[in-house]
C-alpha cells in the first residue's frame, strides 16, 4: 500500500518548534490570556506547516510565521470584540528592536573577545595579522617577500593564527555566557 499522500513535514515542524517560545510570547503579549494564546499558537502552527511551500527563504521563517500570528491575533480579537491590550504592530516593532539590540550586543561581545585574544597573541603573530588585514594593498605575496618566507608558509601561519583566535574567542564568549 502506497502512502504517497503523506508528506514528510519534519523541516516545517522543526522550524515551528524552534520558534515556538518566541511565537507564544508574541501572541500572549497581544491577547494577554494564556488559553487564548495557546489556541492561537496552535492555529498558527497548523497554518505555517500547511502553507510552508509559500515561504521563499527558510532564513525568513520567523518574520513570515509572525505575520501569520499577527493575522490570527487580529482575527481572534475581532471574534472576541475585545480591546487590544497591545497593538500587534507595536509588539512586532518591539520584538524587532529587541532582536537588533541583542545582535548589536552580540557583536560588541565578539569584538571585545577578539581584542582580548589579539592581545594574547605573540608579537610576531599580531604583526602578521595586522599586515594581512590592514588597509594596505599588500597581498600574501608581498608579505611573504617582505618577511623572507614562502607564500605557503605565510598561508600556513595565518591559518594557525586564525584557529588560535577562533578557539580563544569561543572560550572567551563561553566564559562570559556562564557568568
C-alpha positions as CSV (number, residue, x, y, z in Angstrom):
1,X,0.0,0.0,0.0
2,X,1.4,3.4,-1.0
3,X,1.5,6.2,1.4
4,X,2.5,8.8,-1.1
5,X,-0.2,11.2,0.1
6,X,1.7,11.6,3.5
7,X,4.2,14.3,3.2
8,X,7.3,14.5,5.3
9,X,6.9,17.6,7.4
10,X,10.0,17.3,9.6
11,X,11.6,20.6,8.4
12,X,8.4,22.6,9.0
13,X,7.9,21.0,12.4
14,X,11.5,21.7,13.4
15,X,11.2,25.3,12.5
16,X,7.9,25.8,14.3
17,X,9.3,24.1,17.4
18,X,12.5,26.2,17.2
19,X,10.4,29.4,17.3
20,X,7.5,28.2,19.5
21,X,8.6,30.2,22.6
22,X,9.1,33.5,20.7
23,X,5.7,33.0,18.8
24,X,3.9,32.2,22.1
25,X,5.5,35.3,23.7
26,X,4.4,37.5,20.8
27,X,0.9,36.1,20.8
28,X,0.5,36.3,24.6
29,X,1.7,39.9,24.6
30,X,-1.1,40.7,22.2
31,X,-4.0,38.8,23.8
32,X,-2.9,38.7,27.5
33,X,-4.6,35.4,28.1
34,X,-2.8,32.0,28.3
35,X,-5.6,29.9,27.0
36,X,-6.3,32.2,24.0
37,X,-2.6,32.4,23.3
38,X,-2.2,28.6,23.3
39,X,-5.3,28.3,20.9
40,X,-3.9,30.9,18.6
41,X,-0.4,29.4,18.7
42,X,-1.9,26.0,17.7
43,X,-3.7,27.6,14.7
44,X,-0.6,29.4,13.7
45,X,1.5,26.2,13.8
46,X,-1.1,24.4,11.7
47,X,-1.3,27.2,9.1
48,X,2.5,27.5,9.0
49,X,3.0,23.8,8.4
50,X,0.3,23.6,5.8
51,X,1.4,26.6,3.9
52,X,5.2,26.1,4.2
53,X,5.6,25.9,0.4
54,X,4.8,29.7,0.3
55,X,7.9,30.5,2.3
56,X,10.5,31.8,-0.1
57,X,13.6,31.6,2.2
58,X,13.9,29.5,5.3
59,X,16.1,32.2,6.9
60,X,13.0,34.4,6.9
61,X,10.8,31.8,8.7
62,X,10.2,33.8,11.9
63,X,9.1,37.1,10.3
64,X,6.8,35.0,8.0
65,X,5.3,33.0,10.8
66,X,5.0,36.1,13.0
67,X,2.9,37.7,10.2
68,X,0.6,34.6,10.3
69,X,0.4,35.0,14.0
70,X,-0.4,38.7,13.6
71,X,-3.4,37.9,11.3
72,X,-4.6,35.2,13.7
73,X,-4.4,37.6,16.6
74,X,-6.4,40.2,14.7
75,X,-9.0,37.6,13.8
76,X,-9.2,36.4,17.4
77,X,-9.6,39.9,18.7
78,X,-12.4,40.6,16.2
79,X,-14.2,37.5,17.3
80,X,-13.9,38.3,20.9
81,X,-14.6,42.0,20.3
82,X,-12.1,42.9,22.9
83,X,-9.9,45.9,23.2
84,X,-6.3,45.0,22.2
85,X,-4.1,45.4,25.3
86,X,-1.2,45.9,23.0
87,X,-1.3,46.7,19.3
88,X,0.2,43.7,17.4
89,X,2.2,46.1,15.2
90,X,3.7,47.7,18.3
91,X,4.6,44.3,19.7
92,X,6.2,43.3,16.4
93,X,8.2,46.6,16.3
94,X,9.4,46.0,19.9
95,X,10.4,42.4,19.1
96,X,12.4,43.7,16.1
97,X,14.0,46.3,18.4
98,X,15.0,43.7,21.0
99,X,16.4,41.5,18.2
100,X,18.5,44.4,16.9
101,X,19.8,45.2,20.4
102,X,20.7,41.5,21.0
103,X,22.5,41.4,17.7
104,X,24.4,44.6,18.5
105,X,25.3,43.3,22.0
106,X,26.5,40.1,20.5
107,X,28.7,42.0,18.0
108,X,30.1,44.1,20.9
109,X,30.8,41.0,22.9
110,X,32.5,39.3,20.0
111,X,34.6,42.4,19.3
112,X,35.7,42.7,22.9
113,X,36.6,39.0,23.0
114,X,38.5,39.3,19.7
115,X,40.5,42.3,21.0
116,X,41.5,40.4,24.2
117,X,42.5,37.4,22.1
118,X,44.6,39.5,19.8
119,X,46.4,41.0,22.8
120,X,47.3,37.4,23.9
121,X,49.0,36.6,20.6
122,X,52.8,36.7,20.4
123,X,54.0,39.9,18.8
124,X,55.1,38.3,15.5
125,X,51.7,36.7,15.1
126,X,49.9,40.0,15.8
127,X,52.2,41.8,13.3
128,X,51.3,39.2,10.6
129,X,47.6,39.7,11.2
130,X,48.0,43.4,11.0
131,X,50.0,43.2,7.8
132,X,47.4,40.8,6.3
133,X,44.2,42.7,7.3
134,X,45.2,46.4,7.4
135,X,44.0,48.7,4.6
136,X,47.2,48.4,2.6
137,X,47.3,46.8,-0.8
138,X,49.9,44.3,0.2
139,X,48.8,40.8,-0.5
140,X,50.1,37.5,0.7
141,X,52.9,37.5,-1.9
142,X,54.0,41.0,-0.7
143,X,54.0,39.8,2.9
144,X,56.0,36.7,2.0
145,X,58.5,38.8,0.1
146,X,58.9,41.3,2.9
147,X,59.3,38.7,5.6
148,X,61.6,36.4,3.5
149,X,59.1,33.5,3.8
150,X,57.3,31.5,1.1
151,X,53.7,32.2,0.3
152,X,52.8,28.7,1.5
153,X,54.5,29.4,4.8
154,X,52.5,32.7,5.3
155,X,49.2,31.0,4.5
156,X,50.1,28.2,7.0
157,X,51.0,30.7,9.7
158,X,47.8,32.7,9.1
159,X,45.7,29.6,9.3
160,X,47.2,28.6,12.6
161,X,46.8,32.1,14.0
162,X,43.1,32.2,12.9
163,X,42.5,28.8,14.5
164,X,44.1,30.1,17.7
165,X,41.9,33.3,17.6
166,X,38.7,31.4,16.8
167,X,39.3,29.0,19.8
168,X,40.3,31.9,22.1
169,X,37.2,33.9,21.1
170,X,34.9,30.8,21.6
171,X,36.3,30.2,25.1
172,X,36.1,33.9,25.9
173,X,32.4,34.2,24.9
174,X,31.5,30.9,26.6
175,X,33.1,32.1,29.8
176,X,31.2,35.4,29.6
177,X,27.9,33.5,29.0
178,X,28.3,31.4,32.2
179,X,29.0,34.5,34.3
